């Protein structure tokens, strides 16, 4: 049960509801501590695995963690000051585009893993350096998979926009 995040969150929710219903501050504080501690433990495990796979706690790893922490502080301060003035639609579009490029990168890495295991053929493709830097695997097999995913995403986005426009058109016609 503890390995299933949904079950854990459900259990925490039930316990929190019971603690609030009973009015026991100590129980509620303990539950809050447990939830935060769990996230902290996951972060420690992630960082430990990262250090193990990158050759230990190197200066570069520590500098990257420090830079990431500094960036988080800057983002927090910026969001506190400008949260009400941020244009949410462009912000969400930008973060969605970033996440999509990351997903394509992960797909390219997955295809590369299959190719290294010799479960998939490798036909090299001559890609520009910037595409390789973005994570596109320089093989035709990976490019076809990534292009297929990109085409599916574009098609579904266009379909969703068309459906929204049709709903708006019907609402205006009524």
Secondary structure, DSSP 8 states (H G I E B T S, - for coil): -TT-HHHHHHHHHHHHHHHHHHT-HHHHHHHHHHHHHHHHHHHHHHHHHHHHHTTSS-HHHHHHHHHHHHHHHHHHHHHHHHGGGS-HHHHHHHHHHHHHHHHHHHHHHHHHHHHHTTSS---B----HHHHHTT--SBHHHHHHHHHHHHHHHHHHHHHHHHHHHHHHHHHH-
